Amino acid sequence: MLYPSATVIILFFVLHWYMSLFVQTFYLHRYAAHAMFTMSPFWEKAFHLLTFVAQGSSYLSPYAYGVLHRLHHAYADTEQDPHSPKYDQSLFSMMWRTKSIYHEIFFRRLKVEPRFTQGVPSWSGFERFADAWATRIFWGVLYSLVYFLFAPSYWWYLLLPLHYVMGPLHGAIINWYAHKYGYRNYEVKDTSRNMIPVELLVMGEGLHNNHHARSNRANFAVKWFEFDPTWPIIRLLHGLRIIRLKAA
């Protein structure tokens, strides 16, 4: 039987996991990088703020993420790919290289072709605030305070580092493992694969081969047994006219 305080920690972790995943797959990936749907300037700013709240200490800039991901698709599994298990010896070396390229893009030091930046949402002043170390430390202290108040034992503190790096953690799962394990519906030039039932834990992002084959398709599921948990939310937001799918 769980202590009530343990239930609080579990709920907090699950909420943070899925909120961070949602903004990454919905706003950063499907909107910022691929423009699978449109939204008004008001809603763009609203989802930008939601990304900041949901990711907190591991906030990822929509601009830097969008450009980085477009580079990944253009050069998937080549030496120019920002993250490829084919050219990195370990998960950690791949993510360290990804981080370095991400920051070059974030600070506009990396020169890229206009096709990689066109239409990518940018809110430079706010992004610099959200990216600042003081801001990230504030979020880290806030997560730690929740554990200090509610964790029934010190063992629960082992979950804390995952909160600190939640955004990049989700990216690492897909960019490494979904290029190594799973099945393929499409024979594409890269090593992308689908991971079932992992797609349920990562809001559809595990259907990576499907996405690489049909990168403008908002629903990542194509087979009858596949399910993209983000797709019903996209349909709902489209129905509410918060977003407009390009091919409804």
N, C-alpha and C positions, 0 to 999 in steps of 0.2 A: 504493500500500500504506500502511495506517495504522500509525502508531507504536502500541505497546501502551498508552502513556500517553493517546493520543488516544482509544483504545477505552474507557478508563476514563471519560473526560470524556463521551463519547457515551452510555455506559450510565448514568452519573449523571444526565445531562440527561433522558434518556427515562424513567428510573425516577421522577424528581421530577415530570415532566410528567404521567405517568399515575397516580401515587399521589395527587397533588393533585387531578387530575380525578375520580378515583374517589370520594374522600371528599366532593367538592363535589356530584357528581351523586347518589351513593347516600345519603349521610348528611344533607348540608345541604339538598339540593333535594327528593329523593323522600321523605325521612323527616321532617326538621325542618319544611319548608314545606308538604308535601302529605300527610304521614301515610299514605303508600300501604301501609305495613306497620307492624307493632308489634314491639317488642323489650323485653326485661326491663331494669330499671334498671341492672343490671350491664353488659349489652351497650351500653346507651346511653352510659354513662361510658367504656367501652372504645373505642367509635367516636369519641367526643369527643376522647379522647387521641390516637387515630390521626389525626384531623383536624389536631391541633396538630403532630404529628410530620411529617405529609405536606405540610402547607402552610407550616410554619415561619415565615419572616419575613413571609409574606403571609396569615397566619392570619385566617380569617373566623369570627366568632362564630355558632354555630348559631342562637342566639336572634335576633340582629340580621339574619342572612341570611334566616331563616324568615319573620320579620315583613315585611322588605323585599320578599321575593318574593311574599308574599300580596298586598301592596299593588300590585305589578306586575300580577298577574292580575286583581285587582278593577278597576283603572283603566288597563288596557293601552292605550297610545297615546292617552291623554288628557293634559291638563295636570297631572293628579294622579299620573301614572305616574312612579315614581322614576327610570326610565331609558327614554327613547324617542327614537329617531332623528328622529321626527316633530317633536319640540319642542326638539331640541338641534342646534346648527349643526355640531358636529364630534364625533368619537369622544371626544376628550379632554374637551370641555366636558360631555358626557353622563356620563362616568365621574367627573368632579370633582363634579358634582351628586349622583350616586349615593353617592359617598364621604361627602358632607356629610349626606345623609339617613341613611345607614348609622350614622354616629356619633351622630346625634340619637336613633336607636333604641337603639343600644348603651348609651348613658348614660341611657336612659329619660327623655329630655327631650321626645321627640315623643309627644304624646297620640294614641293610636290606639284604635279600637273593639276591644272584647274578642274579636271574631271573628278578628282578626289575630294575637292573642297566645295564644289558647286552645290548650293542648297543645304549644306550641313548647318544645323542651328548653332549659333554662337552668341554667347552672352558673356563677353570677356571679363568685364568688371566683376560680375557675380562669380564667375568660374575661378578667378584668382582668389577671391575671398574663400570659396568653398575648398579650394586646393591648399590653402595656407596651413602650415604646421599647427598654428595656434587653434585653428578651427578643427583640425583632425584630432588634436589632443583633447579638446573639449568633448567631442563625441566619445572618445575612448574613456574619458573619466566618467561620462554619463553611463556607458555600458557597465563599467566596473562598479559604479554605485548601485546599480540594480542587483548585481551579484552580491555585493557587500550586504545589502539589505535583505535579500531573499534566499541566497544559496544556503541549503541546510548543512552542507559540509564543504570542505576545501576541494574535494574532487570535482565539484561542479565548475570550479574556476578553469578547468581544462578547456571548457568551451569558449572562454573569453577571447583567446587569440583569433578564433574563427570570426568573431564579431568585428575585430579590428580590420581584417582583410577580406571581408565578405565579397565585395565586388570582384576583385582579382581572383579570388578563390573560385567563383563561378566560371569565370573565363578560363581558368586553368583546367577545370574538369573537362570542358568541351574542347579547347584547343589542343589538349594533349591526348586524352583518352578517346575522344570521338574521331581521332585520326589514327587510332591503333586497334580499337576493339569494336566489334559489332558487325552488322551485315550491310549490304549495299543494294539499293533498288536501282541505282543508275551507275553506269560505268563512266565516271568523269575522270579528268586528267589528274586530279589530286587524290589523296588517300582518305577522304572524308567517309565516315560510316555512321550508321544509325545505332543507337544504344537503347534497347528495350529491356526492362521498364524504366530505365533511367530518365527518359523524357518526362515522366510524371513528376520526378523530383526536381527537374530543372526547367519546368514550364514550357516544354516542347523543344528546347534547345538541343536535346539529345538526338533529334531527327536531323542530324547534321548533313548526311549524304543527300537527303531530299532537298535540303536548303541549298547546298552547293550546286545541285543540278538545276534547280528552279528558284534562283535567288530573289526573284521579285514576287514570289507567291507568299501571301500573308499567312496562309495555313500551311504549316510545315508537315502535316500528316497527309499521306497519299494512299496508303493501303487501308483496308477495312479494319485491321487490327491495330493501327497506329492512332494515337490521340495526342493532339497538341492542346494542352490546357489553356494556353493564352488565346487561342482562336475564338472560343465563345465570348471571352471578354471583349475582343476586338469587334465581334459582331454586335455585341450589346452597345458599345460606345459608338459604333456606326449608326445603329438604330436610334440612339439618343442624339444624333447629329453633333457629337463632340468631335468625332473624326469623320472623314469621308474616305472610304476605300476606293482605290482607283479602278478596281474591277470587282464590284459588289456582286 
